[in-house]
Amino acid sequence: MDGSEAEISIEVPAEEFGKIYNEVFEEAIKGVSLEGFRPGKVPEDLAKKNIDEGNILKKAAEAAIRKSYFPVLMGKNIEAIGRPFVTITKIVKGDSFCFKVRTAVLPQIILPDYRKIAKDIRAKEEEVPISDAPTGSVGEKTIEEIKKRQKRQLNMLEAISAGSKMEIPEILVLAEKEKMLAELKSSIENMGMSWADYLVHLKKSDLSAEALAKAEDDLRKDWQEDAGRRVKYGLILRELAEKENIQVEEKELESRVNEILKQEPKIDRGYLRNYTYGIIRNEKVFEFLENI
């Protein structure tokens, strides 16, 4: 395992895992519904017959991983980033629970003189003469201004990236490709087309499971460079925020999260908070670069 990744073996003692299992089991019993009984009032012996113990074991494992993973990272002083890859090595009711975690570790990032880069890019834009003649509506001007600002910010990020030095953890690139795949799949399905039909059309393949799996693998290979670039940009924005002490206020984060939840109430709040935190932080980083 190179310095950009870490693999940790974790064992949850039998007694602790037993407590977690029992908590999950008790919660599952409360959710059992049988005719003739009020919700949550089904006798335990009857409820047990309607519970999939394999599913309880799976949920207990997930709870044990959540409970033990971060304390172990803190104890080992590991600054992990991204989504970890978890492999369960031992899971038996009444025994200890064991798993391995492979995760990316924040690499050393050497940035160029990003302040000078941002100033130079803005200065070049100011050198371009702008016609005083009125053109287009106010709305059109606003759209053009947004596009111009987005292009300027991308130019800044590309220039900073070109001068940066870091070792990009491959595990982050793998995770980014899975994210890109999920984004594309969601976009295709929102257009009313099935994912399988899209792959058949795209790759001229058949509908067999093997052919569809190969088509997905081909997409992942095609995205290697783009995924690496996205990961690098994300690491750079994170490092810029760290160096310039750019913070996201809790009030601002909660307000943005609540607005999104009004439109999409089924989104997991914890996931949404993490995602929204990154969005707001990046906005603040670009605002900083624009105003140096």
N, C-alpha and C positions, 0 to 999 in steps of 0.2 A: 504494500500500500504506500503510494507516494505521499509527499507532504501536502497535496491538495485534497486528500481524502483521508478518512479515518474509519476503521471498523471496530466496533465495540461489542463484546459479548456480555450480556446481562442475564442474571439469574434472579428471579423473584422467588423467595422462599415459599415452601409449601403452605405454611400457616398464613402468610400474607395473601397468597394467591387464592387460598380457600376462602378467606374473608371476602375478597373481590368477587369470587364466583357466587357466594351466597347472596351478596348484595344484588348482583345482576339477576339471580334466580328469583329473589323476593320481588324485585321490580317486575319481572316477567309474570309472576303469579297474579299481581294486581291487575295486569292487563288482560287476563283470560276472561272471556265472555261466554257463558253457557246459558241456554234457555232455562228459565225458572229461577235464575239468580241475578241479583243486582251486580253491576260492574264493581269488581274489587271484593265481592263477597262470596266468590266461589270457594267451597271447601278445598283445603290444600291438597288432599288426596286426589280429588277430581281434577284440580287444576294441573297437577303434575302430569296426568295422562295426556293433557293437551299441550304440553310444552316440548319443543324439540331441544333436547339436552345438548345436542351437537351445536345448535345455534347459540345456546347459553355459553358454552365453552368458548366459542368464537368471540362473542361479545366480551366475555371476561378477559380473554387474551388482549383484545383491543384496549380495554380499560387499564389493564396492567401495564401495557406498553406506554400509554399516555401518562400514567402515574409515575413510572420509574425512569423514563427516557431522559427528561430534562434534568432531574436531580443528578443523574450519572454524568451528564455533560458538564454540569457546573462543578461537580466534584473532581473531574479530570481536567478542568479548565480548557475545554474544547469549544471553540467558537464555530459552531456548525451553522451552515446556511443551506437553504433550499429544502426540498422534500426528501426525507431519508428513505432508504430502501430497507425494508425489514424482512428478515427470514426467521421464521419460527423453527427452532431446533428441537424443542421438547414441549409437548402440551398433553398432560394427563390429569384427569380429575383426581384430586387428593395428593398430588405430587407438586414439586417445584415446577415453575414455568421458565423456560429458557428461550432466548432469542438473540439474534445478531442484528446490528444496525450498521449499515454502510452509509456514510453521509459525507457531503462535501464540507471542507473546512475553508474558512475565509482565507484566500491566498494573500501573499504580500503584493501590494499594488503600488507601483511607482508611477506617479502622474507627471506629465510635463507641466510647463508653466501655463496652467489653464486660464489664469487671469489675463495674461497677454494674448492668448489665443482668442478668447472671447472679445477682447477689446479690438483686436485686429480685424476680426470678422465684421464687427459692427462698423468699424471705420471704413472698410471697403464698401459696405452698403451705402454709407453716407456720401461716398464719392460719386455714386451713380446719380446723374441729374434726373430730377423728377419734373415732368411737365406741369405747369400751373393750370392748364386747360381743364375745365370740369369734365369728367367722364364718368358715366354710370351713375346709378342711384346710390344713396347712402348705404343701403343693404349690400350692394355689390362691392362697394369700397371696403366695407367691414369684412366681407368674405375674403377679399384680396389681401387685406391686412393680416387676417388670421393665417392664410396660406403662406404669406411672406414670413411671418413670425415663426411658423412651424418649420419652414425651410431653413431659416437662420439657426434655429435651435438644433436641427439635425446636422447642419454644417459644423456647428460648435462641437457637438458630440462626436462626430466623425473625426474631426481634427484632434480632439483630445484623445480619442481612442488610438489614432495612428501613432501618437507619441507616448502612449502608455506601455508599461511592461508588467506582465503578470502571467501566471500559469493558470489557465482556465481548467477547473475540475471537470473531467469528462462526464462525471455523474450529473452535473448540472446541465450539460448539453443534452444528455439522454432525457432528462426530465423536461427540458424545454421542448424537445421534439414531441414528447407525449402531449404536452400542453398545446402545441401547434396542431397536432392531430385532432385533439378534442375540440379546438376552436373551429377547425375546418368542418368537422363532422356536424357540429351544432349549426353552423352556417348553412350547410347543405340541407339539413333536415328542416330548418326554418323556411327554406324555399319550397318545401313540399316534396322534395326528392329523397328517396331512400339512400342511405350511405352505400349499400351494396350496388345499387344501380349506378351511382356516381362512379364507383371504382371500376365497374364493368365498362362504362363509357370512356373513362379516363385511360385505363390501361388495356382496353380491348380484350379483357379476360373473361372467363366464364364465372358462374356463380358458386363454384365449389369453395369450400372453406379454405383449402390450400391456396387457391388462386387469389382469394380475397386477402388472405394473410400476407402473401407475397406482394400484393399491390400496396398494402400498408407499409411493408418493410421498404419497398422501393421509394415511397414518399419520404420515409425517415432518412434514407440515404441522400435523397435529393436535397433535404433540408439541413444537412450537416453544417454547411457554411453559414447559412442564415441563422440557425440555432446558436452557433458559436458566437456570432456577432451580437445577437440579442442578449446572451448571457454576459458578454463583455461589457456591453452598454449598461446593463443593470448593475454590474459590479462597480463600474466607474461612477454612476450616479450615487450609489451607496457610499462610496469612498469620499466623494465630494461633499455629501451631506455630513459625513463624519468629520472631515477636516474643517469645515466651515461652521460646525455645530448648528446645523439646520434642524430644527425640531418641528414636530407636528403636535399642536395643542390638542389635548383630550376633547375639549369642547368642540373644536372644529371637526375632529374625526367623528365624534358621535353624531353631530349634525348631518354630516355627509352620509354616514351609514344609515341613519334613520330615514333620510330622504329616499335612498335606494330601496330600503325595505318596504316603503309605502308602495312602490311600484312592483317589487319582486319579493313578497313576504316569505317565500319558501326557501330563500337563500340562507345557508348556515351563517349565523351572525359572526362566529369566530373567524371563519374563512373570510367573510366580507370585511371584517375589521382589518385583518392583515393585508388584504388586497388593496383596500382603500387607503390604508396608511402609506403603502408604497406609492400609490398614485399621487397623493397630496405631497409627499416628500419630494417626488420627482418634479412636481410643478414648482415647488419652492426652490429647488436647485436651479431650474431653468430661469426662474425669476431672478435669482442671485446672479447668474451669468449674464443676463440681459442688462443688469444695473450696476455692473462693476465699473 
